[in-house]
């Protein structure tokens, strides 16, 4: 079944919205959509029409995003431990939350996004696909390439994790009273800050955040330290092999023809 440019284009707004919630970064979201579109065109002959085009595209995006995470996070996060701990909480009769506080934070877009980003990817995807995109659990199973019971479990646990994350936001909010920027925004701008690419006003706000936030300074110090170490491992005597230089020049020349 051939995928037309018109059909693919019509799916892009939904994919971009989904990508923004996955990455919480505008540039990363746009890049993810582009990679998904390119991959879809490359694999167009594999689309048989058995599933909706949107489901197929979401599956491609999901796996593209997982690949990105593996590249930038080589040490896997123990997501199972997080999920199991939350499951134990919910299995305890005494465990509860303040529904008023949870709903208040859910209506605060930044608080909701902050809670979502702290969910394990597989569970965040299940919640977003079902409650945001309107996919069925069967379609979620197809996107994540898991069984239907597993998809139902991820959706259930994902919703529970989200509620717990929103409920736990009270302490985070108390710690950040008066601190400019939320943590995710501050952390997403650290690289630009190091490269001196922020506007003076944004730089000043980030500096005030780092001076007052209880969690971000350690992350900032780690990035600075690792970047410094990396800058010292360059081999000053390294020379590009002549064969490689020739291949690069040939590829560039071919691209100009």
Helices and strands as residue ranges (DSSP letters): H 5-23, H 26-42, G 44-46, H 53-72, H 79-91, H 99-106, H 109-117, H 121-127, I 128-132, H 137-144, H 148-167, H 169-175, H 183-188, H 190-194, H 200-212, H 216-231, H 242-256
